[in-house]
Amino acid sequence: MTSPPSLERLVAIMRRLRDSEVGCAWDLQQNFATIAPYTVEEAYEVADAIDRDDMEALQDELGDLQLQVVFHAQMAEELGCFTLDDVIGGICDKLERRHPHIFGGATESPGWDAIKAAERTGRTDTSALAGVAGALPALDRAAKLQRRAARTGFDWPDPSGARAKIDEELGELDAEIEQPRRAEELGDLLFAVVNFARHLNIDPEEALRQANRKFERRFRAIETAPGFDDLSLEAKEALWRQAKADQSD
């Protein structure tokens, strides 16, 4: 497989940075575990550029994310595990396999669930929850675990059951006095809220992102008030209500 010149240049740069004789000391010290947080961070920065509809930033962030792929592939090649060509070849094969109605002889797609089930055939972990990455954001992972479980019939028949579970978990949290147990009960409450969101066809991660943006926008509006830090809570609440009215979204 021949890489486009732009990718070839990036690969050559990374090989140079990782060269034991002339490479960069920082790059040489890195491994999969130390680079992983940067990979996650770059993915979020791509998403942020998309949220802001900033195409210039998106171009830049996609380059940073591509660097992460090349960095990991270079380290794997040094260990004799796989190469960047293997990575690209693997995703090409997967895309063609998952679209038999486009690249194969099928007249229509067998459906995503059927394709994923076929890919899990032969794996040692046969659980319906297999393959749900532990490094996913907690809200996303909770929703994905719940969707997987629901496919087996382990699910509330309608939103009312999921909503009642929130009240149940909130009551258990209120009744708990030991801090470690309170943390556990709070986790159960958050899990129940995610489940309710799923039943309402709402993406909990996106809903919380929007709430974060709304809070940030409103707080930035009120913190510029003269003497804000010294105002009473009641005065700050009044400013908050005004900002909420001014930004009624």
DOTI-319791 format. One record per residue: y, x, z of N, C-alpha, C, CB in turn. Coordinates in steps of 0.02 Angstrom, whole numbers, plus 50000, padded with zeros to 5 digits. Each point is the difference from the previous one (the first is absolute). Glycine has a CB too. Layout:
BEGIN
YXZYXZYXZYXZ;...
// end
This chain:
BEGIN
499405004250000500604995850000500625004450000499384990850062;501075008049889500605004149995500584996450032499585005149895;500764998250152500564997050035500645000549957499475002950111;500984992249894500645000649965500375006150025500054987549986;500395015449974500365006150020500354999450067500165002449880;500144991850135500374999350063499535000650059500834992749943;498575004450051499525000450055499715007150004499724987849985;500175015349958499755006949999500485004650037499414997849891;501245001150099500515004250033499974999050075500734999349899;499204994550123499964998650072499385003350030500624989149983;498825010449982499375003150024500095007550005499324990849948;501005012350002500105007250000500455002150058499855000349876;500674995750138500455001650055499624999750066500974995449935;498624999550074499634999350063499505005750008500144987549995;499535014549952499535005650004500365006450021499294994749912;501315006150063500405005950018500204999750074500435000949882;499784993350140500204999250070499415001350048500874991749964;498525006950012499415000850042499655006749986499864987650002;500435016649957499715006549985500025004450063500354999149878;499085003850140499965003850062500425006450000498864995450014;501325007049926500395006349997500744998849990498995005449953;501194989850004500714999149984500264993050019499865008249907;499734987950127500184993150015500494999250059498904996949956;501264997050058500464998250054499614999750066500744993649920;499525009550132499665000250064499874992950028500535011150022;499974984549971499924993250027499454996349962501214999850033;498815000449901499504996449960499305002750014500854997949911;499095008550100499345003050013499724997850067500335009849931;500104988550116499764998050066499754992850003500815008150047;499344988149901499844992850002499274998549985501174997849966;498614996450059499334997549985500054992549991499445009350066;500004987349921500024992949987500324996150057498975001349931;500865000550131500264996350057500755000950009498895001450055;501375004649932500725001150010500414996949944499745010550061;499974988949880500364997249943499964992450000499755010349935;499724986850094499914992749998500614996050023498805002150021;501534999850035500604996250020500554999949947499725002850117;500365002849847500495000249947499814995349943500285011950031;499074987749955499764995649947500174992750016499075008149974;500804990050088500154993250022500764998749997498985000050075;501405004949949500734999350001500274999149929500055006950104;499704997149849500244999549931499834993249970499875012549987;499554984850029499824993349975500494994850026498795003449995;501414997150068500484995350027500695000949968499375000050108;500815006149875500655001249968500014997249929500155010350070;499274989749897499954996749935500124992550009499185008749959;500504988350091500084992950012500724998450018498814999350038;501525005150000500694998850020500465000149939499775005250111;500124999549842500415000349940499924993649959499895012549998;499494984850000499884993849964500364994350034498885004349962;501094995450105500354994750037500755000149986499125000750090;501155005349903500725000749988500184999549926500075007150101;499424992149857500094999749927500395006049975499984987550006;499865018350021500335006349983499545004049955500655000150109;499454999349825499565003249952500065007650001500084989849929;500525012750084500085007350004499615002750059501144999149948;498904997550109499625002250059499264999149988500964996950074;498844997749891499294998949986499715005749959500194987650006;500185014649943499765005649960499895006250044500614995449901;499865005950143499955005950044499424999350048501245001649990;498684992550040499474999050050499315000049967500804993450070;499155004049870499355000349965499805007349987500234988849947;500275015450039499855007149992499745003150064500885000749912;499444997450144499775002650065499304997650015501185000150041;498674993749941499334997450012499495003449956500494988950033;499705012549904499545003549955499855007050026500464993549903;500045009650127499895006650030499464999750053501195003049978;498804991750061499494999350052499304999949971500824993850070;499095002749874499354999649967499795007049976500234988149964;500245015450005499855006749975499865004850057500734997849900;499635001650155499905004350058499294999150028501244999350027;498574994449984499324998750026499475002549952500444990050063;499665008849872499505002049950499945007649998500254989749933;500315013950074499985007249999499615002850059501105000149942;499014997050118499635002350058499254998549993501024998150071;498824996249899499294998249990499685004749950500264988150026;500115013749922499735004749950499875006850032500624993949909;499825008450135499905006450034499364999950042501245001750002;498584992450023499394999450040499384998749958500714995850093;499395003349842499444998649955499764992850004499685011850012;500754983750011499804992950008500114996049937500285000950121;500334999249853500164996449938500665002749974499374989550038;500805008549901500615002349967500444994049984499405010049952;501214991450026500454994749979499714996149942500985006750040;498694996849914499674996649945499474995050025500205010149927;499444991850126499514995550029500344993850028499265009850028;501324991250004500374994450029500224995249945500395007450094;499914995449853500254995849946499434996749962501005007449990;498464996549999499424997249967499694994350040499795011049947;500204989950119499714994950043500384993449997499595009050074;501084991449927500394993849999499974996849931500765004650089;499194999549859499934997149932499344996249996500685009449951;498784993650074499354996749999500024993550040499435011149988;500904989150070500044994150043500384994349966499965007450101;500604994349866500404994949967499604996749944501045006350028;498604997749934499594997249946499434995850027500305009849928;499404992550126499444996450031500234993350028499445010950027;501164989050001500254993950031500324995149950500195006750103;499854995449835500264995549947499524999749941501185002850035;498204994849977499504999849947500204995449943499135002450086;501304992849927500224995449948500535003249955499754990450076;500515015449945500505003649959499685006149967500914996150077;498695007749961499725006249975499254999649986500885006050063;498804988549956499284999349989499854994149955499795005150111;499594992749893499794994549956500044993250031499275008049947;500984991550115500044993550034500544995749968499625005250107;500254988349890500474995349971500544998050049499104995849926;500755004950139500494998550051499855004250062500164988349955;500345012350088499915003950061499514996450047501165004849988;498374998950043499544996950048500344998250065499095006549948;501544995650061500354998650062500035006150045499644988049993;500925012750041500115005950041499485000850055501214999049976;498634995550057499525000350055499325002349976500624990950059;499175006649883499355001949973499995007449980499834988349959;500725014050013500045007049980499985004650061500674996749900;499715001650152500005004050061499324999850034501224997750014;498454996649986499344999550030499505004449964500254988350036;499805011949898499555004249960500125007450015499964991349910;500665010650101500165007050015499735002050069501034999149929;498914996150117499745001650066499245000550002500994994350048;498685003649898499285000349998499755007250006499994989549929;499555011650115499735006850009500355004050053499684999749883;500874997850143500355003650053499654998950067501094998949938;498965006050106499664999450065500334994850045499665011949991;501004987450004500354995050040500054993649959500665008950062;498934986249955499974993849962500414994450031498875003449961;501524998150091500404995050033500524997149952499835005950109;500344987849901500534996949961500675003450013499384989150005;500665014750050500625003450017500025007249976500084992650099;499395009649867499965007049978500575001649952498764999750014;501525006249994500515002349954500714998050016499134999749917;500974996650137500684998350020500295006150037499744987450009;500705016149959500235006550026500324999450069500185003649882;499615000950162500275000150068500735002150003498875002450040;501385001049908500685002550000500514995049973499545011349988;500224982749992500474994949976500484998150057499144995749918;501475002150065500434997250052499634994450037501045002949933;499064996650132499604995550041500024992849976500215007650095;500384989949885500054993149977499604999149936501134998950052;498945005849901499634999649938499255000250012500955005449940;498844999150105499285000750012499724993850034500155012450009;500234984750037499774993950033499904994549949500615003250104;499874995949851499954994849949499405001249954501244998450005;498655008049977499445001549955499334999050034500735008349941;499224993750123499384998750037499864992550004500185010650067;500344985649946499924992750005499794996949934500854999950091;499445002649854499814997349934499275001649985501185001349960;498615004750057499305001949988499544995550041500355011949978;499814987150086499594995850043499974992849974500295007450097;500294990249877500044993149976499534998849941501194999650039;498695005749921499554999249943499294998350021500715008049937;499124993750125499334998550025499974993150034499815012450016;500764984149986500034993550033500245000350071499104996549927;501055009550098500245000850069500764999249999499045007850030;501184985949973500724998749994500144992950024500095008049903;500544990850118500214993350017500044995949936500655004250100;499164989449902500024995849940500714998449977498924995350034;501585005050012500694998649983500465003850048499684988549955;500975011550032500475004050042500024997950073500665001649898;499154992250118500074997650069499595004250049500214988549956;499195013550023499585004150044500325006850013498994994149957;501295008949990500335006550007500634999350044499565003549888;500794991050105500614998950040499824999150074500574994849901;498905001550113499794999050069499795006550032499644988449972;500085016249988499785006550027500595004050025499044999949921;501554999350048500595003550023500184997850071500425000949881;499574992550131500144997550067499505002650050500514989749950;498855010550030499485002450045500125007350019499194992049949;500965012150000500105007150013500645001250040499395002749894;501134993450093500625000750038499884998350074500674997249896;498934997750116499834998250069499625005550035499984988149967;499565015149998499625005550030500455006050014498974996149939;501525005050018500485005550011500424998550062500025002549876;500224991350130500424998250058499615000650065500644992249927;498705006650071499605000050061499805007050021499594988849970;500465016149985499765006850014500555004050035499244999549900;500575004350152500495003950037499895007549994500094990550080;499325011749900499865007149993500235002449931499014999150078;501385006449922500325002249938499515001549943500895004750071;498574999049940499535001149945499734993549971499695010950052;500154984349991499754993649977500554996049965499165000050094;501465000749929500544996449966500095002649929500584998250111;499345008449881500055002949933499454997149955500505010550048;498904988949979499444997249962500144992849981499215007750060;501044988449988500144993049986500574999249950499614997150115;500885007449888500544999849950499725001449931500835003750087;498705001049908499685001349936499644993949974499875011950033;499784984650011499664993849980500504994849975499095002450084;501494997249949500514995349980500265001749930500324998250120;499825008149868500255002149935499474998649946500715008950054;498664992349962499464998749953499974992549983499345009850045;500774986050006499994992749989500604997949957499434998550111;501155004649898500584998449960499875001849927500765001850099;498935003949889499835002049932499524995049969500165012150030;499374985550009499524995149974500364993549981499095005150072;501384992749969500394994049985500405001049936500064997250123;500245008749870500385001549939499564999649939500775007450066;498624995249940499534999749943499854992949980499495010850038;500434984850012499864993049985500604996549968499204999950095;501395002749917500614997349970500165003349933500434997450114;499125007149864500105003949938500655004150003499384991149936;500745011850122500585004450010499755007050014500694990450045;499595014549920499835007050012500355002250064499855002349875;499784999050180500335001650063500405006549997499094994050057;500675010949905500365006349995500674999049966498915006249994;501104990049952500634998749965500464995650041499405001049891;500314994150145500404995750043500355004150054499224990449979;500435014450050500305004250052500515004849970498954999250067;500935003249872500495004349966500664996149992499075006349939;500874987550039500604995949990500364998850066499464994549902;500155004350151500304999150066500365006350023499124991750028;500575014149958500325006450017500665000949963498875005050020;501124993549915500615000649960500554995350025499315003449901;500494990550117500484995150025500305002350066499364990949943;500215011650102500255002550064500485005849989498944996350056;500875008449901500425005849989500684998049971498985006949981;501014988549971500624997849969500464996650051499394998649891;500334997150151500404996550049500255004650056499364989749974;500215014950048500215004550053500555004749976498854999450050;501085003049888500525004349974500674996349996499145006249934;500824987350056500624996049997500344999350067499514993949904;500095005750151500304998850066500175006450037499374989450005;500295016149979500115006150040500675003349986498785001750001;501564995949946500665002949984500564996550039499585002949887;500254992050152500514996550040500315004950050499384989049988;501275010650024500335004650047499674999850069501084998449938;498765007450090499715000550066499314996750006501155000250043;498484999849903499364996549998499545002050057500114999249876;499825007450136499535002450051500164997250069499855010349933;500794988350081500214997950066500034992350007500645010650010;499234985949937500034992750003499414997350040500584999749889;499514994550141499454996850037499484997549950500794996750094;498625002049933499474997449957500214993349969499145005850071;501224990149968500224993549974500475001049941499884995050115;500575009949890500475001449945499635002549939500905002650083;498605001749928499615002549944499604994549967499945011150056;499814984349986499634994349972500454995649958499235000250100;501404999149921500484996049961500135003349933500534995950106;499545010749894500105003649937499384999149955500755008550058;498664991749974499384999349962499964993149967499435008050079;500764986849959499984993349972500494999349942499684995550112;500905007949894500494999849945499745003549939500934999650083;498765006349927499715003749944499444995949967500285010950057;499344985749983499454995849975500294994449957499295002650101;501274994449922500324994749961500305002749935500244993950107;500065012249898500315003049940499485002149949500945003950071;498474998049954499475002349955499424995150003500335012250016;499814981649971499494994850008499465000549947500864992650049;498695012449962499435000949956499405002250043500755003149901;
// end
